Amino acid sequence: MYSTIVLQAAGGGMSNFIMIPLMLLVIYLFMIRPQMKKQKNERQFQASIQKGAKVVTTSGIHGKIVELQDKTCVIETGAGKIKFERSAISMDLSKQFLQQAAVQKK
């Protein structure tokens, strides 16, 4: 009886050894890799922001960029001028940017 328990434990060990790296690969492909790609696109977008672009912030404020610094920008809204971090800008509403986005989706 003891020998059958030992043989069963030995046989299952190899499949467990294969399953763990396989699960890590699936996690990387479906969770980590897409998140890294999204972060890269966001960094490129924030670096490409230009003066005069109509934008929307992450808090939903619409405005036009009137001044750019290294990490901040000044946005002119209906209520006045507000200073934001570049990372707070979520979307560009300029016609040129919207046309490029439509072309990329096709």
N, CA, C and O of each residue as an XYZ file, in Angstrom:
424
protein
N       0.811     -1.182      0.000
C       0.000      0.000      0.000
C       0.869      1.267      0.000
O       0.561      2.238     -0.690
N       1.924      1.244      0.759
C       2.825      2.391      0.814
C       3.460      2.636     -0.549
O       3.639      3.793     -0.930
N       3.801      1.608     -1.284
C       4.439      1.772     -2.587
C       3.485      2.413     -3.598
O       3.938      3.178     -4.449
N       2.186      2.128     -3.534
C       1.248      2.746     -4.469
C       1.090      4.237     -4.179
O       0.926      5.029     -5.107
N       1.136      4.628     -2.911
C       1.041      6.050     -2.562
C       2.269      6.788     -3.075
O       2.152      7.891     -3.610
N       3.426      6.199     -2.918
C       4.666      6.806     -3.386
C       4.654      6.935     -4.905
O       5.076      7.960     -5.440
N       4.180      5.916     -5.601
C       4.135      5.965     -7.063
C       3.141      7.013     -7.548
O       3.406      7.688     -8.543
N       2.008      7.168     -6.875
C       1.036      8.171     -7.276
C       1.594      9.584     -7.058
O       1.384     10.468     -7.887
N       2.289      9.790     -5.967
C       2.873     11.097     -5.678
C       3.970     11.434     -6.689
O       4.099     12.585     -7.108
N       4.751     10.441     -7.074
C       5.826     10.666     -8.033
C       5.274     10.983     -9.414
O       5.842     11.816    -10.121
N       4.196     10.351     -9.813
C       3.608     10.586    -11.135
C       2.983     11.958    -11.247
O       3.065     12.561    -12.317
N       2.368     12.484    -10.214
C       1.716     13.791    -10.246
C       2.696     14.939    -10.163
O       2.354     16.060    -10.542
N       3.893     14.703     -9.686
C       4.873     15.762     -9.514
C       5.311     16.384    -10.828
O       5.520     17.595    -10.893
N       5.453     15.591    -11.863
C       5.907     16.103    -13.155
C       4.841     16.991    -13.795
O       5.168     18.013    -14.399
N       3.573     16.611    -13.669
C       2.528     17.434    -14.280
C       2.388     18.764    -13.523
O       2.115     19.794    -14.140
N       2.570     18.753    -12.212
C       2.537     20.002    -11.442
C       3.717     20.894    -11.818
O       3.593     22.118    -11.848
N       4.839     20.284    -12.098
C       6.036     21.030    -12.480
C       5.810     21.751    -13.815
O       6.332     22.847    -14.023
N       5.049     21.152    -14.700
C       4.766     21.756    -16.003
C       3.653     22.801    -15.893
O       3.689     23.808    -16.600
N       2.677     22.581    -15.028
C       1.518     23.469    -14.920
C       1.874     24.856    -14.364
O       1.304     25.857    -14.800
N       2.792     24.923    -13.425
C       3.136     26.208    -12.813
C       3.737     27.173    -13.838
O       3.269     28.309    -13.920
N       4.745     26.785    -14.624
C       5.243     27.716    -15.649
C       4.191     28.046    -16.710
O       4.169     29.156    -17.242
N       3.325     27.087    -17.014
C       2.268     27.339    -17.981
C       1.291     28.397    -17.463
O       0.861     29.266    -18.222
N       0.940     28.330    -16.181
C       0.057     29.331    -15.589
C       0.728     30.702    -15.569
O       0.071     31.710    -15.829
N       2.013     30.756    -15.269
C       2.736     32.027    -15.273
C       2.776     32.632    -16.678
O       2.668     33.849    -16.834
N       2.931     31.792    -17.691
C       2.928     32.256    -19.073
C       1.572     32.851    -19.452
O       1.510     33.896    -20.100
N       0.500     32.196    -19.053
C      -0.847     32.697    -19.347
C      -1.080     34.035    -18.648
O      -1.637     34.957    -19.244
N      -0.660     34.146    -17.403
C      -0.807     35.405    -16.667
C      -0.038     36.521    -17.369
O      -0.541     37.638    -17.493
N       1.169     36.229    -17.824
C       1.968     37.230    -18.525
C       1.283     37.661    -19.818
O       1.186     38.856    -20.096
N       0.806     36.700    -20.612
C       0.234     37.014    -21.916
C      -1.087     37.771    -21.824
O      -1.360     38.639    -22.653
N      -1.903     37.454    -20.832
C      -3.228     38.058    -20.763
C      -3.354     39.221    -19.788
O      -4.337     39.959    -19.857
N      -2.399     39.412    -18.884
C      -2.523     40.480    -17.907
C      -1.364     41.469    -17.949
O      -1.594     42.674    -18.058
N      -0.165     41.005    -17.868
C       0.990     41.889    -17.738
C       1.340     42.564    -19.068
O       1.535     43.779    -19.111
N       1.419     41.796    -20.140
C       1.825     42.334    -21.436
C       0.862     43.418    -21.946
O       1.333     44.471    -22.374
N      -0.466     43.209    -21.921
C      -1.359     44.283    -22.368
C      -1.262     45.548    -21.515
O      -1.384     46.658    -22.035
N      -1.045     45.386    -20.221
C      -0.910     46.549    -19.344
C       0.350     47.341    -19.690
O       0.328     48.572    -19.687
N       1.446     46.644    -19.986
C       2.682     47.317    -20.365
C       2.500     48.076    -21.684
O       3.014     49.183    -21.841
N       1.769     47.478    -22.625
C       1.519     48.129    -23.903
C       0.669     49.388    -23.706
O       0.922     50.412    -24.341
N      -0.322     49.316    -22.840
C      -1.177     50.468    -22.550
C      -0.365     51.599    -21.917
O      -0.542     52.762    -22.279
N       0.519     51.270    -20.978
C       1.351     52.281    -20.337
C       2.282     52.943    -21.348
O       2.509     54.151    -21.280
N       2.817     52.174    -22.274
C       3.708     52.720    -23.300
C       2.947     53.704    -24.193
O       3.463     54.771    -24.524
N       1.721     53.342    -24.581
C       0.909     54.239    -25.404
C       0.559     55.523    -24.659
O       0.544     56.596    -25.262
N       0.281     55.435    -23.368
C      -0.024     56.614    -22.568
C       1.187     57.538    -22.462
O       1.041     58.757    -22.551
N       2.389     56.967    -22.271
C       3.598     57.796    -22.209
C       3.842     58.515    -23.534
O       4.220     59.686    -23.552
N       3.620     57.800    -24.655
C       3.800     58.425    -25.962
C       2.781     59.545    -26.174
O       3.122     60.598    -26.712
N       1.539     59.323    -25.756
C       0.498     60.343    -25.887
C       0.855     61.579    -25.074
O       0.738     62.700    -25.571
N       1.285     61.392    -23.839
C       1.614     62.522    -22.980
C       2.815     63.299    -23.502
O       2.895     64.514    -23.326
N       3.742     62.607    -24.138
C       4.907     63.288    -24.703
C       4.548     64.044    -25.981
O       5.223     65.013    -26.329
N       3.498     63.619    -26.684
C       3.150     64.232    -27.957
C       2.133     65.358    -27.838
O       1.742     65.937    -28.851
N       1.702     65.678    -26.640
C       0.734     66.757    -26.443
C       1.361     68.080    -26.882
O       2.514     68.377    -26.568
N       0.572     68.862    -27.614
C       1.081     70.130    -28.123
C       0.211     71.298    -27.660
O      -0.952     71.128    -27.295
N       0.795     72.456    -27.686
C       0.087     73.678    -27.317
C      -1.048     73.919    -28.319
O      -0.863     73.766    -29.526
N      -2.211     74.293    -27.809
C      -3.360     74.563    -28.658
C      -4.292     73.374    -28.835
O      -5.356     73.516    -29.436
N      -3.923     72.224    -28.334
C      -4.758     71.033    -28.471
C      -5.934     71.090    -27.502
O      -5.795     71.540    -26.364
N      -7.074     70.635    -27.960
C      -8.248     70.539    -27.096
C      -8.196     69.166    -26.432
O      -8.090     68.142    -27.107
N      -8.271     69.157    -25.096
C      -8.077     67.927    -24.346
C      -9.165     67.750    -23.288
O      -9.908     68.674    -22.961
N      -9.225     66.515    -22.764
C     -10.080     66.182    -21.631
C      -9.177     65.581    -20.566
O      -8.347     64.721    -20.861
N      -9.339     66.035    -19.326
C      -8.536     65.491    -18.233
C      -9.200     64.240    -17.670
O     -10.334     63.917    -18.024
N      -8.495     63.546    -16.800
C      -9.049     62.341    -16.180
C     -10.229     62.663    -15.278
O     -11.053     61.790    -15.005
N     -10.320     63.887    -14.817
C     -11.456     64.289    -13.979
C     -12.623     64.804    -14.806
O     -13.652     65.182    -14.246
N     -12.481     64.828    -16.139
C     -13.580     65.208    -17.018
C     -13.627     66.667    -17.409
O     -14.618     67.112    -17.988
N     -12.594     67.420    -17.113
C     -12.574     68.843    -17.463
C     -12.104     69.004    -18.906
O     -11.057     68.482    -19.288
N     -12.887     69.731    -19.704
C     -12.547     69.992    -21.096
C     -11.873     71.349    -21.186
O     -12.262     72.292    -20.496
N     -10.857     71.445    -22.044
C     -10.182     72.719    -22.208
C      -9.167     72.689    -23.324
O      -9.038     71.705    -24.053
N      -8.450     73.787    -23.442
C      -7.437     73.960    -24.484
C      -6.105     74.231    -23.807
O      -6.030     75.038    -22.880
N      -5.056     73.567    -24.263
C      -3.726     73.740    -23.670
C      -3.159     75.081    -24.137
O      -3.076     75.352    -25.334
N      -2.772     75.910    -23.171
C      -2.206     77.215    -23.504
C      -0.728     77.322    -23.141
O      -0.031     78.210    -23.632
N      -0.250     76.425    -22.288
C       1.153     76.475    -21.865
C       1.617     75.073    -21.487
O       0.883     74.321    -20.846
N       2.839     74.726    -21.886
C       3.413     73.413    -21.565
C       4.752     73.582    -20.856
O       5.586     74.388    -21.267
N       4.947     72.819    -19.797
C       6.249     72.701    -19.154
C       6.650     71.221    -19.207
O       6.001     70.418    -19.878
N       7.727     70.870    -18.490
C       8.205     69.489    -18.525
C       7.153     68.492    -18.050
O       6.828     67.544    -18.765
N       6.624     68.702    -16.855
C       5.679     67.744    -16.288
C       4.285     68.319    -16.082
O       3.376     67.595    -15.677
N       4.104     69.590    -16.349
C       2.801     70.224    -16.134
C       2.352     70.948    -17.387
O       3.132     71.167    -18.314
N       1.081     71.314    -17.398
C       0.540     72.123    -18.479
C      -0.583     72.984    -17.922
O      -1.202     72.642    -16.915
N      -0.837     74.099    -18.583
C      -1.909     74.993    -18.187
C      -3.022     74.835    -19.211
O      -2.798     74.958    -20.415
N      -4.232     74.558    -18.714
C      -5.391     74.348    -19.573
C      -6.380     75.486    -19.349
O      -6.718     75.825    -18.215
N      -6.831     76.064    -20.452
C      -7.823     77.132    -20.375
C      -9.212     76.515    -20.512
O      -9.526     75.873    -21.515
N     -10.024     76.718    -19.502
C     -11.395     76.208    -19.499
C     -12.358     77.386    -19.510
O     -11.934     78.541    -19.561
N     -13.648     77.096    -19.461
C     -14.639     78.161    -19.409
C     -14.539     78.971    -18.132
O     -14.932     80.138    -18.112
N     -14.022     78.380    -17.065
C     -13.917     79.058    -15.771
C     -12.595     79.793    -15.591
O     -12.456     80.577    -14.652
N     -11.636     79.563    -16.457
C     -10.334     80.205    -16.331
C      -9.217     79.236    -16.669
O      -9.442     78.215    -17.321
N      -8.020     79.559    -16.224
C      -6.851     78.720    -16.496
C      -6.553     77.859    -15.270
O      -6.591     78.330    -14.133
N      -6.255     76.577    -15.534
C      -5.964     75.625    -14.465
C      -4.680     74.883    -14.816
O      -4.469     74.504    -15.968
N      -3.828     74.680    -13.821
C      -2.566     73.965    -14.023
C      -2.762     72.490    -13.672
O      -3.272     72.167    -12.600
N      -2.353     71.592    -14.582
C      -2.488     70.151    -14.408
C      -1.153     69.458    -14.652
O      -0.272     69.993    -15.325
N      -1.023     68.276    -14.103
C       0.084     67.394    -14.471
C      -0.215     66.833    -15.863
O      -1.379     66.656    -16.220
N       0.811     66.558    -16.638
C       0.592     65.960    -17.964
C      -0.089     64.601    -17.854
O      -0.855     64.209    -18.735
N       0.189     63.896    -16.785
C      -0.402     62.568    -16.615
C      -1.902     62.629    -16.363
O      -2.581     61.606    -16.454
N      -2.434     63.813    -16.045
C      -3.869     63.959    -15.804
C      -4.658     64.139    -17.095
O      -5.888     64.162    -17.063
N      -3.983     64.265    -18.215
C      -4.682     64.433    -19.490
C      -4.964     63.052    -20.057
O      -4.057     62.241    -20.245
N      -6.251     62.799    -20.327
C      -6.621     61.459    -20.758
C      -6.934     61.357    -22.243
O      -6.795     60.280    -22.823
N      -7.358     62.462    -22.880
C      -7.791     62.349    -24.266
C      -7.558     63.663    -25.000
O      -7.712     64.745    -24.434
N      -7.187     63.548    -26.264
C      -7.022     64.709    -27.126
C      -8.250     64.795    -28.032
O      -8.602     63.818    -28.692
N      -8.900     65.953    -28.067
C     -10.093     66.126    -28.880
C      -9.828     66.908    -30.156
O     -10.773     67.296    -30.843
N      -8.576     67.145    -30.486
C      -8.234     67.868    -31.714
C      -8.674     67.051    -32.920
O      -8.644     65.821    -32.883
N      -9.079     67.726    -33.985
C      -9.558     67.041    -35.187
C      -8.470     66.139    -35.774
O      -8.749     65.020    -36.206
N      -7.247     66.627    -35.786
C      -6.141     65.853    -36.350
C      -5.943     64.554    -35.582
O      -5.760     63.498    -36.188
N      -5.976     64.621    -34.247
C      -5.761     63.427    -33.439
C      -6.913     62.444    -33.614
O      -6.682     61.238    -33.689
N      -8.141     62.935    -33.679
C      -9.299     62.063    -33.849
C      -9.261     61.365    -35.203
O      -9.655     60.203    -35.309
N      -8.792     62.059    -36.242
C      -8.679     61.449    -37.566
C      -7.619     60.349    -37.563
O      -7.824     59.295    -38.165
N      -6.489     60.581    -36.893
C      -5.444     59.572    -36.815
C      -5.940     58.337    -36.059
O      -5.630     57.211    -36.448
N      -6.696     58.534    -34.997
C      -7.228     57.426    -34.224
C      -8.215     56.606    -35.055
O      -8.241     55.380    -34.954
N      -9.022     57.273    -35.871
C      -9.980     56.568    -36.717
C      -9.258     55.744    -37.769
O      -9.681     54.628    -38.073
N      -8.188     56.266    -38.327
C      -7.416     55.534    -39.333
C      -6.745     54.310    -38.718
O      -6.690     53.255    -39.350
N      -6.235     54.436    -37.497
C      -5.557     53.322    -36.836
C      -6.526     52.194    -36.493
O      -6.118     51.032    -36.477
N      -7.782     52.493    -36.220
C      -8.763     51.466    -35.885
C      -9.155     50.633    -37.100
O      -9.571     49.484    -36.952
N      -9.026     51.198    -38.298
C      -9.420     50.476    -39.523
C      -8.414     49.470    -39.916
O      -8.592     48.779    -40.919
